[in-house]
Amino acid sequence: MNRVYIKTYGCQMNERDSDAVAAMLRARGYRIVQDENACDIMLLNTCSVRDAAEQKAIGKAGYVSHRKKHQPDFVLGILGCIAQNRGAELLDKLPDVDLIVGTQKFHQVPGYLDNLRAAREAGVPIGETIIDIAEEAGSQNTIKDHFVSEDAAPQVNAFVSIQQGCNMDCHFCIVPKTRGDERSRPMDEIVAECETLARRGVKEITLLGQIVTSYGRRDYAHTAGVSPFVQLIEKVHAIDGIERIRFTSPHPRGFKEDLVEAYGRLPKLCEYVHLPMQSGSNRILKAMNRPYSRERYKEIVDALRAVRPDMYFSTDIIVGFPGETDEEFEQTRELFEACNYDMAYIFKYSIRSGTPAAELGDQILDEVKERRNQVLLDILRKNSERRNAILLGTVEEVLVEGPDKNGLRFTGRTRGNRVTVFDADPRLVGRLVPLKIDRASVSTLYGELQLAGVESD
Ligand code: 5AD
């Protein structure tokens, strides 16, 4: 009765939340299993950002709930954004769900499962679904405890949640509803968590939040023009053992001089920036309630490339926002091409009820969205091929993360966040090593480690 399978949909924040739930459950004596067919409890940690993501998780829950026919004690829980967004209404479609837990209540999951399990074991008839989607003051501080089990592979990189929620009110976005108001964790707690991770051998930290560039803006003052977010990066940078720092996601509005300049003086800050553009049309940006212009966006990209000419960029784009004309999409295409992204997440606009954009007329036909999507994907593929051609024959610094997915070779990422695959000794896991690139596919680089001169343990 204690085998738990957790399936995660959506963003890195959700991955992080699932890791935290898994850690809390392990600490309570539950077993986290990888085989969904061999579990007593299934938790779906869900995403609401687009309709397709919601349908996927709801479809899965519907399918899995049939299991109760032959496994009457089976427990099914829906966690995270869909739970928060829909609450009890989920029971219309999914009457057999046992647990609905929102984004501020992940830390309550073990207690609720204990209760459900005790009831099952006592033979008490299955009662009402437990629903908890209330707000909770201080919930941003609950997603923190990493738990590394004895037999777990050494952890090389870690996501550290620095903030929850978002107050930007982008007109297409459901996140303010699913994640609530912007709340930052105290800086010294984040730094203490990173120090603990460093002591456990973690080398790379990714600072996570919905709008990390706003970190601490209500809680800490700027010091000599340096924002609280950059102050936090400086503190993590000073931790011995941490070799690389990344963050996601920033907002262009928060990319001020202090952050740009940090890339010039903080060598652990990896030269990879995910900078959501959303649209290259000033009229659409305004309609999206994104407070910057295409000109300002390009200025940030250029400023970052001036500080780090080898900077890698990725972005988020929405095609087919209500009312987007061919000319407006053409402006997005043009800016997309000019920024020369290495990676991009391109989304077809999806109506999210309760958001201001859902009320706009002039929704764009699906086939038009699809065509615009393909135009950007083609540019991205060409950029990637061009970048790969430049990388062939060069030596990149790689952080060795562990066995690749086939378990035959090893994998790690470059500072520019490219996945690499190579032969290595298990003792190199957690080490920064030079890799000579000799082959590249769209998403992966292959090569040989250059170990002469790298001191061994
Ligand atoms: N439709 C399509 N894409 C969306 N995103 C957020 N809301 C929507 C929506 N309604 C995209 C944005 C955001 C990313 C996480 O998801 O590009 O940056």
Residues whose N, C-alpha, C, O or C-beta is under 5 A from the ligand:
A	BS01	5AD	V49 R50 F172 C173 P276 D316 I317 I318 F347 K348 Y349 S350 R352
